[in-house]
Amino acid sequence: MNRSFAVFFLGAALIVTSMMVSADAAGPTPGKVGYVDLQRTLKETPAGKRAKRKFDKYKKGKQAALDKAQSDFKKYAAALDKQRLVLKPAALRQRQRELEKKYVAVQQMYVKLERELAAEQSKLIKSILGKAAPAIRAVAKQHGYSIVMDRSAVLWADGASDITSQVNARIK
């Protein structure tokens, strides 16, 4: 009985193995995978350059406001330091509390600025991706790519998989 069970088991294993091999042979073949360097697209295309100029102008305005707040804080701190010896203790404590509030306000302004810049940069990337998507799709179809990824998501790839130049040529 044990021998017949072993023969049955071996036969079943051979059938399953042959089915798996034939299924693999008949299955879909892996497609071509390409990538696009969106940072290059941002730097090299007219649309990317316009978007970057707009972002830099936005960033410069925000940075100017932060620089002014930091400068005002430093002036206030320097003035308080000079008056430290002539102020009464109660007045000194009051001015120190005001200085701490100004410091917290500058820190909060900085954090808010960082968030706003990140949001604006995200909008910039989304805008470029919106303009690049039709070009990516056209190049992928033309050259038989089944998947196109952003370069930042690729750990390693052959240079032949880079379709950035072809995509950038199609973006105005």
Beta strands, then each sheet from edge to edge (+ up, - down):
strand 1: 32-36
strand 2: 145-150
sheet 1: 1+ 2+
end
